[in-house]
Amino acid sequence: MGWRAISTGSNGQAAGRADGGSMAHRARSVLSIRPFRRLWGVTYLCSTGDWLSLLALTGLVTTFLDDYKAQSFAFAGVVLTQLLPGLLFAPIGGLFADRFDRRKVMALADVARCGLFISIAVVGSPLWLFIGNFLIGCCALLWIPSKDAAVPNLLRRPDQVETANQLGMVMTYGIAVISGAGLYALITGVSEAFGFNPGGFGIANVILLLNGALYLSSAIIIATRIPELSKRAEPKPPPGPSEGAAPRQAPAEKSGFLGMIKDAAHFVRTTPLVRGLLIGMIGAFAAAGALVGSAQLYANSLGGGESAFGWLFVAMFLGLATGMGGSPKLARTLPHNRLFGVAIVVAGLVLTVIALSPHLAVSLIAVSVLGAGAGAAFLTGVTIIGTQVEDAIRGRINAVYQSLMKIILAGAMAATPVLVGLVSPSTVTLFGKPMIIDGTRPVLLGAGLIAALVGVIAYRQMDDRRQEKILTDVMATLRRSPRRSTGLLIAVEGVAGLDTSTQARLLADWLGRSGRREVQLAEDPALDDGRLRAVLAGAQLSSDRAHALVAAAVRADLVEREIRPALERGALVVMERFVDSPLAYLSTRAGLDAAELEGLADWATSRLRPDVTVLLDREPGTLPPRSPATEHHWHVQKLLTDMAAADPDHYIVVDGDGPADEVAERVCTAVRAVLTDRKLGELVPVPDPVEAG
């Protein structure tokens, strides 16, 4: 399609456009990709094994102890030994994901987990149970970053990353939870019904062996059926000397693990997007940990007891599911870089409402909103990493993101009871109803204010649309109106393809010299029959109507895959022969109805039209001697001129006669004037035309 980067601003990575289709349609389109579908099945096996092992090991460890308190600590020990590797060795999994073949890392980690589960059943020692569980957590630490970093490379387009992450979370925290709990209940229920007790660790042995089989199956599928996991994204070459500033690239890899750790730390420090992502995540999960850690006492303060505690958890998880499911729709009007910070600020402010809530009904609504904000922030963060962080360093950033989440969540949950215990509870009457004011209220209030403040900091770090007010985007989100692009589309139209190609290239070069704005050149998708036959894989175009349909298909592909994503990330796109020239060409050559052609073009481009159209006008005396082809060009030129006369606000008619450099200077002068008149100078800083050379 002839797409090339001229210069780039601060955000060189394309995030892609949120798909406007239904969730079912987007899910089907992602699951139609065979490698991802197989990886999704593997995720089911491993996640089911994770939940099944948690239930089996916690049930197993209680068989060694008779004391209730000791059983409680033993349960916590099982959970802690699974989380401990992530707390101690956060970057290791990311280093392996970025340095070695991800498919081999995942397969070997699954083989190791299989062996460890079998060894726990065979050894039959409580000490080895905890050691083996810790080592299983280490294997998961290697497996998860490799899987998360590989997912974007399996997909067809960047905008599918968000849907893929949704499907992964539905599998891990939905389908797999139900399957793991169901299997555990089925196996234990059947064994009790038929009196089956294989001795030793009892029925837990059977579950551990089943777990080993699940992980072994996963390893075999990964090693033999998903070779695409080994694929790496090609690093993007930096632009040439005349193409302006380069995008933010991942640092060059140093040899050894220590060098890779330093590279990752340097990348986080020098990349505002990632730095803001990690800062925001600290606030979000600190608030979530405070809520989870104080949930039981908070429920008691509302006078609801155990029932209120259960309802609060139901509200939290319903909110999480709603936030994760609804964030792609929000992303249609609110860019991911803004949505992340806004979601955290909303969650923090709602947590303050929870802290001041006098009644369970208010708390349930507020907790569900908090869960929605946290779910949207988490999914948006994972999506940003998958779409805007280069493959060479994506594994390390994923590992840091996941590990910090666990560290902060665990730390907040551990610190909250200590802080709550510092405040003595007292009872007050509000609206005729007694309410207990204890340490949970100030702790939640403080956590909410901190989360909101951190969300603001993260937003300011990540926002690359400073010219656009956030209130405008938020109101557009509430109205469900399509996201307004901050980019600009300039089309260069004319009779001769050589003229439009040359002038579009020179205009893009000139605009790109400021180095302060991303500029993209979209070349004409070559509407001659040869190109269209190539698009149709050699098919012969038997009619002009077929020619028009294929031309519309080529334009639709270019708009969806290249132009619209570039506009949504704020780029300035220069396009040669966007719509007008093809319309004039087809309507005059074949006598096709102009209104029908225009309707077809509107449908193909989703009514996308240039902000500015530059029309190259040729004098009749400069054309070659009259011939049938020349006569056709005369008709095309007249139709283009009529279009410009009918819409003078969006057209610039420029004298197209003379040497290319002189025409280019006239084009640059005219474009600079119209951008200045429309007060777009700050949005698109342009150099003086005399610099065009």
N, C-alpha and C positions, 0 to 999 in steps of 0.2 A: 504493500500500500504506500510505500515511499514515505515513511514517517521517520523523522530524525530530530534529535534534540539540538537546539541552537545554543541556549544557555539556560542555566537553572538557578532558582532561588534557594531558599533555605530548606525547602521540603522537596527533595528530588525524587522521592519514592512515591509512586502512584498508589493511592489507596483503593482505587476502583469506585464504581458507583453502586450504591445500594440498589439491589434488584427490586423492582416495583411489583413483582409477582407475588402470589400467595406463598405462605411458608411451605405448603405441600408441594407446590411447583418447584420452589428453590431446593427443597430437600431431594426431590426426584432428580433434578438436574445434577446435584452433587453425587447422589448415590448411583447415578448412571455411569460414573467414572469407576472402572473396574478396580484399579489399585486402591482407591479410597474405600470402596465398598468392602474389599477384603480386609483392609486395615480396621474398618469399623467392626467387622466380625471378630477380628483378633482382640479389639478393645473390649468387646463383650465377654470373651473368654477370660481375659485377664482381670477385668473389673469384677466379674462374678466370682472369680477366685479370690480376689482381695476381700470382698465382703464376706464370702463364705469362710475364709480363713480367720477373719476377725471374730466371727461368731463362734467358730469351732475352738479357736485357741482360748478365747475368754471363757467359754464353757469348760474347756479342758483344765485350765489352770485352777478353777475353783474346786476341782476334785481332789487337789492335793491338800487343801486347807479346810479346817472345820470352823475356825473363828470368822465371824461375819466381817469384822474390820480388816482382818488379813485378806479375806477374799476381795474386799473392795480395793485394797491397795494392789493386789495381784492383777485385778482387772485393769487398773490404771497403768500397771507395769507393762501389760501387753500393748496397750495403746501407745505408751511412751516409747517402747522399743521400736515400734514401727515409724514413729515420727522422728526419733532421735537422729537417724542418718541425715535427714534433711536439715536438721538444726546444726549439725556438726560439720557436714561436708557439702555445703550448699553448691559451690561452683563445680564440683567434680563431674556431675552428670552432664553439665553444659560443656565442659572441656572435652569429654569423650564424644559428645554429639557433634562438636565442631571439628574435631581432629581425626576421628576414625569413621569407618563405614558404618552409618547408622543402622543398616539392616543387620550387620554382624553384631553390633552392640546389643540390639534388641533381642536377637535370637539367643545369644550367649547368656544374657540376663535371664531369659525365660528358662533356659536349660538349668541354670544355677538355682532358680527358684524351685523348679521341679525337684532337683536333688535335695534341697534343704527341707522341703516339706516331707519328703519321704524319710529323710534322716530323723526328723522330729518324731515321726511315728515309730521308727525302728529303735532309736536310742531310748526313748521313754523316760527321759530325765527332765525334771523341772528346770534345772539350770540350762540344759541344752535348748529347752523350749524358748527361753528368753534370748539366748545367744543366736539361735537359728532365726528367730523372728527379727532380730536386729540385722542380721545379714540379708534377710529377705527384703527389709527396708532399704538396704544399700543397693540391692539389685533394682528395686523400683526407682531409686534415685538415678540410675543409669538409663532405665527404660523410658521414663516419662519425657525428659527433655529431648531425647532422640526422636520419639514419636511426634511431639509437638513441633519440633523444628522441621520434620520431614513433610508434614501435612501440606503446607503451601506449595511444595514442589510436585505434589500429586494432582493438583487441581488445574483447571484450564484457564481460569481468570482470577485476578486478585479479589474481585467482589464475591467470590465463592468461599473465601476464608471464613467469613463470619458465620455463614450457614454451616460449614464444616465444624466449626467450634461448637455451635449449638447442638448439632447431632452428637458430637463427642460428649458433651455434658449431659444430654438426655440419656445417652447410653450409660455413662459412668454413675450418675446420681439418680437415675430413674429406673431404666430397664434392668440394669445389673443389680441394683439394690433389691428389687422385687424378686429377681431370679435367685440371687444368693440367699435371701431370707426364706424364699419358698423352698429351695433345695434343702436348706438346713432343717426347716420344719418338717418337710416330707421324710427325710432320712431318719431324723430322730423319732418322728411319730410312728413310722413303720417299724423301726427297731423296737420301740416300746410296745407296740401292739402285738408283735410276734415274739417278744421276749428275746430278741437277738442282742447279745452282748459279747463281742469278740474278745473280751478280756483286756488286761493292760490298761490302756487309755480309753477302752470302751469304743463306743461308736465314733468317737473323735478320730480314731485311726482311719476309719473308712473315709471320713471327710478329708483328712489330710492326704490320703492316697488319691482321692478324686481330684483334689486341688493340684497335685503333682501332674496328673493326666491333663488337666486343663492347660497348665503352663507348657507342658511338653507339646501339646497340640498347637498352641500358639507359636512356639519356636519353629515347628516344622512348617507351618503356613508361611511365616515370615521368611524363612530361609529358602523356600521352594516356590512360593506363589506370589511374592510381592518384591520382585527385584527392583522395582521403581523406588523403593525406600533408599537405595544407594545413590540415587540421582542427586546431583548438586546443581543449584542455580548458578548460571554463569555470572561472574561479577560484571557490573556495568562499567564500560570503559569511560574514563574521564573525557569531557569535551575537549575539542581542539583549542589551540591558542586563541582563535578568534571567536570562540563560542562562549565567552563569559566565564563566570565563576562555576566551579564544579559543585555538585551536590555533596551533602555530608556523606562520606564513605566510611565503611568499617575500617579500622586501622589495619595496617599491614601486619600479618601474623608474624610473631616472633617464634623462634624455635623453643620447644619445651613447654611444659605446663605453666611454669612460672611466668614466662613471657606472655602466654595466652591470658593468664589472669590479669597481668598488667594491661594488656590490650583492652580487655573487657572493662576494667576500671576506668581507663582513659576514655573509652567510648561513652560510658555513662556520664562521666564528668563533663565531656565536651559536647554532648548531644542533648539539647533542651527537651526534645520530645521524650527520650527515654528517662532523663532525669526527672521530669515532671511526672511521668508514669509511675516511677518508683516512689516518689514523694507522696503522690496521691494515694497509692496503694497502702502506704504506712498509716495514713489517717483513716482510710476506709476500714481496714481490718482491725485497727486498734479500737475503733468504735464498735465493730461487730463483736470483738472479744469481750469488751466491757459489758455488752448487752447479754451475751451468752453466760458470762461468768456471774452475773448478778440476777439472772432470770428467775431462779427459784425464790430468792428473798424478795425480789420485786413483785412477783406474783402474790406472795404473802402480804406485802404492803397494800395491795389492792383488795385484800380480803377474799381472794378467790381460791387460795390453797392450791392443791395439786391439779385440780381441774383447770384453773387459770394458767398454770405453768404449761400444761399440755396445749391449751388453745393458743398461747403465745408462740409456741414452737410451730404449730400448724400455720399460723398467720405468717411467721417468718419465712417458712419454706414455700408457701404459696406466693409470697411476694418475690422471693428469689426466682421462682419459675416464671412469674409474670415479667420480671425485669429482663431475664435472659431471652424470653420469647418475644418481648416487645421492642428491644433495643434496635433491631434492624429497621423497624418501621420509623423509630425516632431518627435513625441515621439518614433517612431520606431528606429530612429537613435540617438536621443538626449534625455537622461533621463529627467524625469520631474524636478528633483532637479536642473538640469543645464538649462533646457529650460526656466524656470521661470525667472532666472536672466538674461539670454541672451536676452529674449524678452523685458525686461525692458530697458536694455542697448541700444538695437536697437531703441526702441521707443524714448528714450531720445536723442540719436544722430540725429534721423530723425527730432525731434522737433527743433534742432538747424538749420537744413536745412530749415525748414519752416520759422524760424525767419529771415533767410538771403535770402529767395526766392525773386527774382525780378518779377516773373510772375505767373499768376494764374495757368497756366498749370503745372508748377513745384510744386506749392503748393498743387494742387489736388492730384498729384501722391504721394507726401510726406505725406499728411494727410491720404491717404488710407493705406500707409505702417505703419504710426503711429497707426491707428486704428487696423491693423492686429496684431501689437505687443501688444497692450493693450488687445485685445480679447484673444490672446494666453496666455498672462500672467494671466488674470482673470480666464479662464477655467482651466489652469494648477494649479493655487492656490487652487481652489475649489476641484480639483481632488486629490491634495496632502493631503488636510484635510480629504477627504473621504477615502483615502487608507492608509495613514500613521499616522493618529492620532487615538488613541484608542476610542472606543465607549463611555467609561465612561466620557470622557472630550470633545468629539467631538462637542457637542452642544454649549459649551461655546466658543470654538475656532471659530466655525462658526459664532456665534453672534458677537464676537470681530472683525472678518474679515469683515463681512457685515456692521457693524456699523462704523468702522473706515473708510471704503470706503465712506460712506455717509458724515461723518464728514469732511474728507479731501477734498472730491469733493466740498462740499458746502463751506468750508472755502476758498479753492483756487478760486472758482468762485466769492466769495464776495470780496476777497483781490485784485484780479486782476484789476478791474476797478480803485481802489484807486492808485495802483502802476503805472498803465498806465497814469493816470492823472498827474503824477509828471513830465512827459517829454513832452515838447512842440513839436508839429509836425512840420516837415520841408519837403520840396520837393526837391528831387534830380533827375537828369536825368541819367538813366543807359541803355546803348545800344539803345539810342535814344528814350527811353520811360520814362515818368515821374513816379517816385515812391515816395510815402509819407513815410517818416521815422518818426514814432510816438512812443509812449510808448509801443506799442504792441511788437515791435521788441526786445528791451532789456529784457522785461519781459519773452517772449517766449524763448529767448536765455538762460537766467538764469535758467528758469524752465527745459529746456532740459539738460543743464549741470548738474544740481542737480539730475535729474532723472537718468542720466547715471551713476553718482557717486554712488547714492543709489543702483542702479542695481548691480554695481560691489560689493558693500558691501554685498548685499543679496546673490549674487552668492557665495562669499567666505564663508559666513555663512552656506549655504545649501549644498555646493558641498562635496560629500562623495567619489569622485573619483579623489583625488588629484594626484594619480600616473599617471592618463591619461590626456594628454594635451587637453585643450578645443578645440584647433585648429583642432585636429584629429577628434573630434566629429562633429564640424561644417562642415569640408570638407566632411565627410561621409554623412551629411545631404544634402549638396548641390549636392552630387553625387547620392543621394537617395539609398545609399548602406545600407544593414541591420546593425543595431547597433552592434558593437563589444562588446562582454561581457568582463567584467573585472574579472569574476570568473574563476575558474578552475574545470574541471571534471576529477576525478581519478576513474578508474574502476578497480575492483579486479575480475579477471576471474580464473576459474579452473574447474576441473572435479567434485569435491565433493562440494555440496551446503553448508555443514557444515563448510568446510574449508574456503570458500569464505566469508561466513557470519561472522565467528569469526574474520578473519583477517581484513575485512572491518570495523568492529566495533572497533577493537583495533587501527587501523590506524587513524580512525576519532577521537577516544579519545586522541591519541597522538598529532595529529595536533591541536586539540582544546585546549590543555593545555597552549598555548601562551596567549590565551584570547584576542588577538589583531585582530583576523580575524574570521568572521562568518564561521562555519563549519557545514555542513548538511550531514547526513547519509541517503542515499536512499537504503532501503533494497530490495532484490530481490522480484519482484511481484509473487513469488511462481508459477513457470510454470508447476507444476504437474496438472494432470487432475482434481483433486478435487477443486483446486483454480479456474481453468478456468471455471468449471461448476458453481462455485459460482458467478463468474463474469457474466455468461450467465443466472443467476437466475435459475439454475437447469437443463439447457439444456444439453443433451447428445452429446458429440463430437464423431461423427461417423467416422471421417477420420483424417489422419495426416495433410491434407491440412487445414481442419477446425481448428485443434489445432494450426497450424502456424498462421492463420489469427487472432485468438483470442489472441494469444501471442503478435502479433504485436499491436493489439488494446490496450492491457494492457500497453505495453511499451509507446504507443502514449499518453495515458492518463497521465501516470507518467511524461513524458517529458513536456507536455503542462501545467499540473497543478502544478507541483512541481519543476522539475529540472531547466527548462529554466528561470522561474522567479527568482529562487535563484541565478543562474549564472549572470543574468542581474543586480542584486543588489550587485554583487561582492563577492558572497559567494564561498567557497571551498566545492564542493560536492564530497563525496565519495560514489560510487555506486557499489554494488555487482552484478556480472553477468549482465552487461548492455546489450550487444548485442552479443559478440563473443561466449560465452558459450551456450546461446540458439540456435544460428545458428549452432554450431557444434553438439549440442545435437539432433536437429531436422533433420539435413542433414544425420547424421550417423545412427540414429534410423530408420528413415522412407525412406531413400534413396531419399529425395527430392533434387531438383536441388539447389546447393549452390548459384549459381548466382541469381536465382529467389528469394531465401530467403534473400540474401543481398539487392536486390532491394526493397523487401518488408520492410526490416528494415530501409533502407534509407528513404523510403516514410513515414513510421510511425514516425520516429524521426526527420524528416526534415533535414536529413543528419548530425544530431548532432553526433559527435564522441568525445571520451575522449581525453583530452590533454595528459594524461599518462594512460597506461593500465598495471597493475601489473598482471602477469601470474604466478600462483602457479604451479610449475612443480614437479610432484611426480615421484620418481624412481620406475621402475617396481617391484623391489624386495620388496618394502614396501606395495604393493597392496595385498589384500586378494587372496587366491587361485583362480585360473582361473575358471570362470563361464560365462554363456552367458552375464550377467550384467557386469562382470569385463572386458570381451572382448570388450563390447561396450565402457566402460570407456577408454580402451586403444586407441580405434579409436578416441574418442573425444579429448583425450590428444594429440595425434599425430596431429590432425587437428589444435588445438590451437597453438601447437608449430610451425607448418608451417606458421600460420598467423603471429606469432611474428617474425619469421625469415624473412618474406617478408617485414616487416615494422619495422626495429629495432629502428627508431627514436621515435616511440610512444609506444614501449613496454619495460617493464622491466621483465625479466624472473628471478624468485626467487625460490630457493630450498624450496619446500613445505613440506619436510619430517622433522619429529622431533616434540617435544612439541610445543604447540601453542605459548608460550612466546618467544621461540627461533626463530620460523618462523617470529613472529611479529617484533623482533629486526632486522632480515634480511630485512624485507619489509620496515621498517622505514629508515634503512640505505640507501637502494637503492632509495627510494623516495626522501630523503634529498639530495642525490648526484645528481639526475637528475634535481631537482628544482634549485640547486646551479649552475649546468652546464648551465642551460637555463636562468640564471640571474633573477630568480623569487623569490629570497630570500626576497626582500623588499615587493613584492606583497603578498607572502605567508610566513610570518615568522614562521619557524619551530624550535622546540626544538632539543637539542642534543639527538640522539637515546638512550643514556644510561639512559635518564629520562623516557623512556617508561615503565620501571619496569617490 
